[in-house]
Amino acid sequence: MTNDPSDIAIVILAAGLGTRMKSDKAKVLHDILGRPMISYVVDTARAVAGNNLVLVIGHQAEVVKKTVADQADVHFAYQEQQLGTGHAVMRAMPALFDRTRHVVVLCGDVPLLRRATLQRFVDDHLNQERTLSVLAVELDNPTGYGRIVRDHDGNVRGIVEEADATEGQKAINLVNTGIYCVDRAFLESALRKIQPNNAQGEYYLTDIVGVAHRECVRIGVTIGGNPDEFMGVNSRAHLDAVERMMRQASDMN
C-alpha cells in the first residue's frame, strides 16, 4: 500500500542545542559531508509526506528555519523551553493541516534514516490499521535507549527510558528509535494525558504508548533491519562515525 501524502504529516524534532556536541551551534546545523544534518532528515521526510512537514525549532531557531526554508516548503513550530519530546509534539500539533489523519514523529538527528525504511514503516501502520506504531530496532548493547516493554503475548505495554528502567527492563534488547506513526485524533487526546512524572521531569512522548495500552487501542511495532540507520548524532564522535558511513556508502555507489 502506498500512502496518500496529503493524509500523512511528519513532525521533525529539531529544537535541541546538543550540549555533548561541545559547540554553540544548534545540533541539527552541524555539517555532514558539507550539508547540515537536518537537510538529510528533511529530504527523507519529504520523500514520504511531500511538504506536509512541521519542524519544531528552538535553539538558534531563525538559523535553522532559514536553513530548511531554503530547501523545502515546511511549517515551523517553536519550542522555547525544551520540556521533552512530548512537549515538542504538543507545540507542533496546531501547525498540522486539517486534512492530516496520521502523524509521523522523528528526530532531526538521524541523517542515515532511509526513505525506503520510513515508507515501509508508514505503510505497515496503514495496512495493519493501527492507532499507534513504533519503529524499533534490536541492539546487542541497548544501553542508553528506551526499551520496548511487551507482555507474555508480545503485545506492547509501553516504553521505559533508561533512567527509569529496572534491571530486568534494562536487559531488553528491543529498543525505541524515537520514530512513531500515530492516528492524529488519538495523539491529540493522548498528549493531554501525559505528565512529567519521571526522573527528568519532562513530558515523554513515549508515554503515549502506555496511554494506548490502557485504552486498548491497536498498537504495533515495526522492527528496522539496520541499526545504523537509527543512530542519533549526539556527540562529535557520532558525527564522525556518521560521516564515515556516508562516505563509505557514497564510494560504493
N, C-alpha and C positions, 0 to 999 in steps of 0.2 A: 504493500500500500504506500502510495506517495502522498504526503500531506499537502493540504492546501495552505500555502504560505500565509494567506490572509487570516487563517484560523489560529496560527501559532505566533506567539511573541517570544522573543528571547531577551531576558534581563541579564545584563553583564555587570557583575560587581567589581567596581574599579575605584573605590574611594580611598583605599588604604595608602599609607605612606611607605610601609615596609621597612621598619626600623633595622631589621637584620641585613638590609642591603648596604647599610653604612653610607647613606647618601641622603642629601636634602631633596633629591628628585622623587616624585611620586613613583611607586613601584612599577606601575604599568607603562611608564615612559622610558624605562631602561631599554637600550638598544640590543637587538639580537640580529647579527648579520646586517647591520645598517638600518634596521627598521624598529620602531618602538614595539615592545612586546604586545601591547594592546591591539596593534594593527593585525597581527596574525589571528587573534581571537575574533575580531570583528569580521575578518574575511570568512572565517569558518561559520560564524553565526549568520552572516548574510546569505551564504550558500543554502542555508536551511530555511530561513524566515524572511528573506528579502530585506526590505528596510523596516520591517516591524521589530525594531530593536530599541531597547531602553538601556542606556548606560548610566549606572549610578556612580556619581563622581563626588569627591570630597577634597582631598589634598591636591593642591595645585589644579583646582577644578577648571579654571579657564584655559590652562595649557593643555590639559587632557581633552577638553572639549574641542579646542581648535585642531589638535592633532587628529581626532577622529572625524570631525566635521569636514576636514579636507579629503577624507577617504570615503565617507558614506553619509547618507541622509538618515540620521538617527535622532531619537528623542533622548533628553537628559533629565535625570532626577538628582537632586542634591542631598547628600547625607552630611550635614555639617558636623555632627558628632558621630563617631564610629561606635555604635552601641550593639554591634553584632550583625550577623548575616540576615537574621530575621528582620531586624530594624531596617536594613538596607532595602530588602524587598518591599517592606511597608512603604518606604519612600518612593519606590518605583511604580506601585500599583496605579496611582492616579494618572500616570503618563501613558498607560496602555490604551490602544484603540478600543472602541466599544465592541467591535466585531471579534475581538480576541476571545477564544474559548479555552485555550491551553497555554500555559506559561512555562517556558524552559528557563531555568536559572543556571548560570555558570559563572565562573570566576574569570577575571581579566588576566590572571597569571598562569594560564595553561596554554601556552603557544603551540604545543605539539599536538593538541587535540585535532583529529582529522574530521573533515566534513562527513565522510562515509560513516564514521563511528557515531557522530551526533545524529545523522539522519536515521541510522538503524535504530538508535535509542528512541527517537520520536515515533518512528513507525511502529516499533514494538509497543509503545504506550498506547497508540491509537488502535492498533489491531487487537490488543488484549482488552480494550475498553476499560482501562484503569482510571482511577481517580488520581492516583499518585504513583509515580515511578521514580526509582532511584538508580542512578548509574553507579555501579560498584566495580571493584577490581580485587582480585586475590593477591596478597603480598606475602612473601616469605617472612618479611620483617615489617609488621604493621605499626610499629611504634610511631606515635605522633598523629595517627589518623583516627577518625571516628569509626567505631565498629558497628557493623550491621547486626543487630540482635534479632534472632528468629526463634520461634517456638519449636516444639518437637515435630510439628508437621511441616516445618520450613516456611511458615508464614512470618512476614516481617512484623516485629513488635515495636521496633524503634531503633534509633541510632544514639549511641553513647559516645561522648567525646573522651579523649584520652584522660583529661584532667578529672573527669567524673567517673571513670570506669573502675570496676572491681578487678581484682587479679584474674578472676575467671573470664571476665569480658575482655581483658587485655590479650588473652590467648586467642581470641577470634581473629582469623586472618582475612575475612571478607570485610573490606573497608569502603567507606563512603568517598566518592571522588569529589563531592560537592556539587554534582550536576543532577538536577531534578527536572521532571516534567509533571506538571500539576494542572488539574482542572481548575480553571480560574475561579469559579464560584466557591469551590472548596477552599482554595488558597486564601481568598478574601476572608472567609469565615475562620479558618484555622489561625491566621495571623493575629486575629483579635483574641485568641485564647492562649497564646504562648506568653510565658513570663520569664524574667531574668533570674530564675531560681537555680543558679549553677555557680561553679567556682569562679567564673569570670565575671559574673554579674551582667551578662549580655543576653540579648534576645537571639537564641539559636534558631536558625531556620530548620535544623534537624528535628526540632521539637514538633514540627507539623506531622512527622511520621507517627509519633506517639498519639497525636490527636486523631489521625486517620485510623490507627489501630483501635482506639477506644470507640470510635464512631462506626467501626465495622465497614468501612468503605474498601474498595478494591485497591490493594497496594501490590506493587511488584518490583522486582529487581532485575535489571539487565546487567549482565557481567561483561565488562570490557575485556578484550583479549590481550592488549599490550599495555602493561603498567606504565611504560614510559610516556604514553600519550597524556596521562593524567598528572604528570609531575608538575607541581606548583612551584613557581620560582619565588623563593623566599629569602635567598641569600646570594652572594656573589658566586659561591661555589655552584649553586643551582644554575645560575645564569651561564656560567662557563660550560657546565655539563649540557645544557640545552643547546647552546651554540655549537658545541662539538657534534651533537647528534644531528642537528640540522645540516651542518656542513657535510657530514658523512652521507646523509640521505641525498643531498644535492650532488655529491660526487658519484653516487650510484646511478643517478638518472641520466 
